[in-house]
């Protein structure tokens, strides 16, 4: 029987945070269910593990040192809400953009499948500083 308590959900979410912070797209993708959904802070959606891995690859090319730091987490059954910050350095053409380091407050919503993967990873953050670094 798949786990359904908050502790198991917490473990799955913590594994996702470690995977994201590893900088490896495949690790982040493997934490998601085969039909998992990612929603960014602009409401853009990626669905399915293959699309998620490709999305993480693209983001790690843009921000190779992207990391998230969690200050707190609330778990209720299969759902979790996290808050903390996201940070990294924007790169363009394989080189860091001058003044490209950023750190923004962020929150995340995650839903577990009750087993070993997440069905949802949603980000809430002000991505204005990153967009400004990318320019027009």
N, C-alpha and C positions, 0 to 999 in steps of 0.2 A: 504494500500500500504506500503511495507517495506521501511524503511528509506534508503536513498542512499547518504546523504551528509557526508562530512568529520567529522562533529560534532558527528553524530551517530556512525561512525566507531571509532572515538576517544573514545567514551564512552565504546564501546564493548572491545576495546583493553585495556583500563584502568581497566575494570572489570577482564580481563584475568590476568593482572599483580597482581591485588589484590588476585585473586584466587591462582595463583602460590605462592605468598608470604604467603598465609594462611597455607601452608604446607599440605593441604588436597587434595589428588589425585582426589576425586570426584568433588570438586569445580573446579579444573583445567579442568577436563574432561567435565563438564557441560557447560563450556564456548565455547566448540568446537561443530561444526555441527556434526550430527550423522555419516557422512562420512568424517569428518575432517582429515587433514593430518598434522603430525608433522614431521619436518626434523631437525635432530641434526647437530652439527657442523662437523661431519664426513660424513654426507650425508645419515646416516641411517634414514629410514622412518618407521613411525607407522601410520596406517590408520584405521579410524573407532573409535568411542567413546569408545567402550569396550577395544580395544588395547591401546588407549591413557590413560585411567584410570589405566590399569595395568602397563603401562610404567611409569606413575607418581608415582605409589605405589613403584615400584622397585627403582626409583631414590630417593624418600624420605627415603627409608631404607638405601641407600648408603650415602645420604647427607640430614639428617632430618631437618637441619636448612637452607636449600637452599633458597636464596632470590635474587631477582633482583632489581636493582635500576636504574630507568630511568632518564637520564640527558636531553634527548630531543626526540621529536617525530615529524615526518613529516607525515601528512595525505593527501592523494590525492584520493578522492572518496572512494572506498572500500578497498584501500590499505594503509598500514602504515609501516613506517620504524622507528625503535627506536634504541637509543644507550645509553649505560650506563655500568653497571658492574653486574657481577654475583658473588655471594659469598656463602660460606658455610663451613662446616666441614665434611670431609670424615670419615665415620664410617665403621668398619669391625667387624662382630660378635656382633653387638649391642653396641660397644664401640668406642669412637673417636680414630682415628689413631693419634699417636704422631706426632705433627707438621702438623696435617691434615687440618688446616684452609687454605682457599684459597680465593683470590679475583682476578678476571680476567676481562679485558675489554670485552664487548660483544655488539652485535647488534642483532636485531630481525626484521623479516619481518612478517607482519600479513595481512591476507586478510579476509574481512568480507563477510558474505553471504547477506548483505543488510538488515538484520533483527536483530537477537539477538545473533548470534554465529559467530565464526571464522571458515573459511574453511581451513586456513593455519596458522601455527605457526612455523616459521623457525628460528633457532638459528645460529649465526655466532660468534664463540669464540675460543680462543686457549685453548683447553682442555688438553694440555700437562701437566700443573701443577696437574690436577686431576689424569691423568693417572700415573704420577710419584708417587703420593701418594698411588695409588693402588698397585704399585709394579709389578713384573713380573707375 
